[in-house]
């Protein structure tokens, strides 16, 4: 009986301690959640206000990893990669089993490395941690492949681009990156197979880069009619082709029309003229010096002059 009374006393005492602890921490936790909810509501229309509220929230409760992660995602939209790293490092310390926090940290560090503000090796570890925790994260596989490529590990990059595709075959960037790497390594057969497979999963405008790469492969193989067909499909995919990087469609088409036998002169000149006006006489000319010179040479060979 005495042991039972003692046990009851201990239970009551423990309950009292728990209630006091809850009473002490609940207001700050509640405040942090309220601030986070306010930030969630503002994020779509006032990102700066949302970030300020998330920052208040993590100060109110610096033990909540989810709010640190939300702060990181908001800072990511501002491309403030240093701040993203700091926020996500806090999230990973508080929740070391959450793969997505490590994946976001790795991505932020890779962007810092791209701007020369961090080492590529710094991005590798969190991405590998993310994939150890959850090997199904397609974006983390893709990001790790990019990091490995910058570190000179081409074989590792091939592996992780392929795994990214296995996890999410609807992601055109991974198909394009894998095919492009095969092309650079001289494995044209692998590149062509990759691009042929990608068309089964990717539709609409994202096909532009895939068909453009396919045209490049077929040109290298000497299949000029096949290359022309691929470039025509690429142009169909991008429509007006006025998004960044898409004007190259006019050069590719013009060069292909000029190269088939017999040359399709009118179509070649029209496309090369459009490329010349859009790119070679504009702000992007420095990025396409070789193509601009080739366009001039091709039109001259066809008996025309670029205006």
C-alpha positions as a printed Julia matrix, in Angstrom:
307×3 Matrix{Float64}:
  0.0    0.0      0.0
  2.83   2.35     0.94
  4.59   1.56    -2.37
  1.38   2.31    -4.25
  0.95   5.64    -2.45
  4.58   6.52    -3.17
  4.14   5.67    -6.86
  1.01   7.83    -7.06
  2.87  10.69    -5.4
  5.69  10.41    -7.95
  3.22  10.4    -10.85
  1.49  13.51    -9.49
  4.83  15.23    -8.95
  6.04  14.4    -12.47
  2.77  15.63   -13.94
  3.15  18.89   -12.06
  6.72  19.36   -13.38
  5.56  18.6    -16.95
  2.7   21.08   -16.68
  5.05  23.79   -15.36
  7.54  23.13   -18.18
  4.78  23.23   -20.77
  3.44  26.45   -19.29
  6.9   28.02   -19.5
  7.71  27.03   -23.12
  4.3   26.92   -24.75
  3.88  30.72   -25.15
  7.15  31.12   -27.08
  6.43  28.06   -29.21
  2.91  29.32   -29.86
  4.27  32.74   -30.78
  6.76  31.18   -33.2
  4.04  29.14   -34.89
  1.78  32.19   -35.19
  4.62  34.22   -36.73
  5.42  31.36   -39.1
  1.78  31.12   -40.16
  1.74  34.87   -40.81
  4.88  34.48   -42.93
  3.29  31.61   -44.86
  0.35  33.83   -45.75
  2.58  36.7    -46.86
  5.16  34.72   -48.82
  3.36  34.85   -52.18
  2.75  38.61   -52.14
  5.41  40.14   -49.86
  8.51  37.98   -49.63
 10.52  40.48   -47.58
  7.76  40.67   -44.97
  7.56  36.88   -44.88
 11.31  36.56   -44.32
 11.15  39.1    -41.49
  8.36  37.12   -39.83
 10.21  33.82   -40.2
 13.27  35.46   -38.63
 11.14  36.62   -35.7
  9.74  33.11   -35.43
 13.13  31.39   -35.17
 14.19  33.92   -32.54
 11.04  33.14   -30.56
 11.65  29.4    -30.84
 15.18  28.48   -32.01
 14.4   24.77   -31.53
 11.92  24.4    -34.4
 13.72  23.02   -37.5
 10.66  23.32   -39.72
 10.58  27.1    -39.35
 14.3   27.34   -40.12
 13.6   25.33   -43.29
 10.73  27.61   -44.27
 13.02  30.6    -43.74
 15.63  28.96   -45.97
 13.1   28.4    -48.75
 12.02  32.04   -48.61
 15.65  33.21   -48.66
 16.23  30.91   -51.62
 13.66  32.86   -53.63
 15.76  35.97   -53.0
 18.85  33.97   -54.08
 20.49  34.87   -50.76
 22.49  31.66   -50.69
 24.64  32.57   -47.69
 21.51  33.1    -45.61
 20.0   29.86   -46.94
 23.1   27.96   -45.8
 22.92  29.47   -42.32
 19.21  28.7    -41.93
 19.47  25.16   -43.28
 22.53  24.39   -41.17
 20.37  25.18   -38.14
 17.61  22.93   -39.49
 19.97  20.0    -40.06
 21.46  20.32   -36.57
 17.99  20.24   -35.03
 16.64  17.48   -37.32
 19.54  15.31   -38.51
 17.23  12.69   -40.03
 15.36  15.01   -42.43
 16.79  14.43   -45.91
 15.18  17.47   -47.51
 16.99  19.84   -45.14
 20.37  18.39   -46.18
 19.36  18.52   -49.85
 18.5   22.23   -49.61
 21.75  22.92   -47.76
 23.73  21.14   -50.48
 21.96  23.08   -53.21
 22.67  26.41   -51.51
 26.34  25.55   -51.07
 26.59  24.54   -54.72
 25.23  27.94   -55.78
 27.82  29.61   -53.54
 30.51  27.46   -55.15
 29.26  28.48   -58.59
 29.81  32.12   -57.65
 33.25  31.36   -56.19
 32.17  31.96   -52.59
 32.52  28.36   -51.42
 34.28  25.13   -52.35
 32.48  22.51   -54.42
 33.51  19.88   -51.88
 31.44  21.76   -49.27
 28.28  21.01   -51.25
 29.04  17.33   -51.65
 28.67  16.17   -48.04
 25.12  17.43   -47.35
 23.87  16.07   -50.68
 25.36  12.67   -49.92
 23.77  12.82   -46.46
 20.41  13.63   -48.02
 20.63  10.65   -50.37
 21.72   8.34   -47.57
 18.57   9.33   -45.7
 16.34   9.21   -48.78
 17.8    7.8    -52.03
 14.6    8.73   -53.91
 15.31  12.47   -54.0
 15.69  13.14   -57.73
 16.74  16.77   -57.3
 19.47  15.81   -54.84
 20.84  13.23   -57.3
 20.88  15.88   -60.04
 22.55  18.45   -57.78
 25.16  15.94   -56.63
 25.91  15.06   -60.26
 26.53  18.76   -60.95
 28.84  19.0    -57.95
 30.77  15.86   -58.92
 31.18  17.18   -62.45
 32.82  20.33   -61.09
 35.04  18.14   -58.93
 36.19  16.22   -62.01
 34.31  13.0    -61.22
 32.59  12.45   -64.58
 31.77   8.81   -63.84
 30.05   9.8    -60.59
 28.14  12.51   -62.42
 26.9    9.98   -64.99
 25.7    7.71   -62.17
 23.77  10.41   -60.35
 22.22  11.99   -63.46
 20.98   8.48   -64.3
 19.61   7.99   -60.78
 17.87  11.37   -60.97
 16.11  10.15   -64.11
 15.17   6.86   -62.46
 13.59   8.77   -59.57
 11.84  11.33   -61.78
 11.8   10.63   -65.54
  9.63  13.73   -66.09
 12.55  16.05   -65.27
 14.01  17.34   -68.59
 17.08  18.92   -66.98
 18.49  15.54   -65.93
 17.95  13.99   -69.37
 19.62  16.98   -71.02
 22.54  17.02   -68.58
 23.16  13.28   -69.01
 23.03  13.5    -72.81
 25.26  16.59   -72.86
 27.86  14.84   -70.7
 27.83  11.8    -73.0
 28.38  14.13   -75.96
 31.31  15.86   -74.28
 32.84  12.48   -73.46
 32.43  11.38   -77.09
 29.87   8.67   -76.35
 27.48   9.63   -79.13
 25.62   6.31   -79.16
 24.82   6.64   -75.44
 23.79  10.27   -75.95
 21.47   9.37   -78.82
 19.89   6.52   -76.84
 19.38   8.83   -73.85
 17.71  11.49   -75.98
 15.5    8.98   -77.78
 14.33   7.67   -74.41
 13.72  11.17   -73.06
 11.18  12.0    -75.76
  8.9    9.28   -74.33
  8.63  11.18   -71.04
  9.0   14.86   -71.93
  6.51  16.91   -73.91
  5.96  20.54   -74.84
  8.53  23.34   -74.54
 11.03  21.31   -72.44
 11.64  19.21   -75.55
 13.49  22.16   -77.07
 16.83  21.43   -75.41
 16.46  17.67   -75.88
 15.74  17.92   -79.6
 18.52  20.49   -79.98
 20.99  18.08   -78.41
 19.62  15.28   -80.6
 20.28  17.44   -83.66
 23.84  18.0    -82.44
 24.41  14.27   -82.05
 23.02  13.45   -85.48
 25.11  16.21   -87.05
 28.23  14.71   -85.46
 27.22  11.31   -86.84
 26.78  12.77   -90.34
 23.01  12.21   -90.44
 22.12  15.66   -91.78
 18.47  14.89   -92.7
 17.95  13.42   -89.22
 19.62  16.45   -87.64
 17.39  18.81   -89.63
 14.3   16.94   -88.45
 15.47  17.2    -84.83
 16.13  20.94   -85.17
 12.7   21.45   -86.72
 11.13  19.61   -83.79
 13.14  21.77   -81.39
 11.82  24.94   -83.05
  8.25  23.64   -82.84
  8.73  22.99   -79.13
  9.84  26.53   -78.31
  7.24  28.31   -80.48
  8.43  31.9    -80.87
 11.74  30.84   -79.29
 12.1   34.13   -77.42
 13.02  32.69   -74.01
 16.68  32.99   -72.94
 18.87  30.65   -74.98
 16.16  29.63   -77.44
 17.2   31.89   -80.32
 19.92  29.35   -81.09
 17.09  27.41   -82.75
 17.28  29.8    -85.72
 21.01  29.25   -86.13
 20.65  25.48   -85.86
 17.85  25.43   -88.43
 19.65  27.8    -90.78
 22.86  25.79   -90.64
 20.96  22.54   -91.16
 19.0   23.9    -94.15
 22.3   25.12   -95.62
 24.01  21.76   -95.13
 21.49  19.31   -96.6
 21.78  18.24  -100.22
 20.55  20.14  -102.08
 20.69  23.19   -99.76
 17.34  24.76   -98.91
 18.68  28.26   -99.51
 15.64  30.41   -98.79
 14.87  28.7    -95.49
 18.55  28.74   -94.52
 18.95  32.46   -95.18
 15.68  33.38   -93.46
 16.62  31.54   -90.26
 20.21  32.76   -90.21
 18.98  36.31   -90.84
 16.61  36.02   -87.89
 19.41  34.7    -85.69
 21.67  37.54   -86.85
 19.1   40.23   -86.0
 18.1   38.65   -82.69
 21.54  37.72   -81.37
 24.46  39.02   -83.41
 23.19  42.62   -83.44
 22.1   42.5    -79.8
 23.48  42.32   -76.27
 24.01  38.53   -76.48
 26.48  38.74   -79.38
 29.53  38.14   -77.18
 28.15  34.78   -76.07
 27.64  33.59   -79.65
 30.71  34.89   -81.46
 31.42  31.6    -83.27
 27.81  31.12   -84.38
 27.61  34.71   -85.62
 30.72  34.21   -87.75
 29.41  30.9    -89.05
 26.06  32.5    -89.93
 27.84  35.14   -92.0
 29.95  32.52   -93.76
 27.0   30.24   -94.53
 24.87  33.04   -95.98
 27.79  34.3    -98.06
 28.33  30.76   -99.37
 24.65  30.66  -100.37
 25.06  33.94  -102.26
 23.37  36.21   -99.75
 24.23  38.94   -97.27
 23.05  39.37   -93.69
 21.4   42.71   -93.01
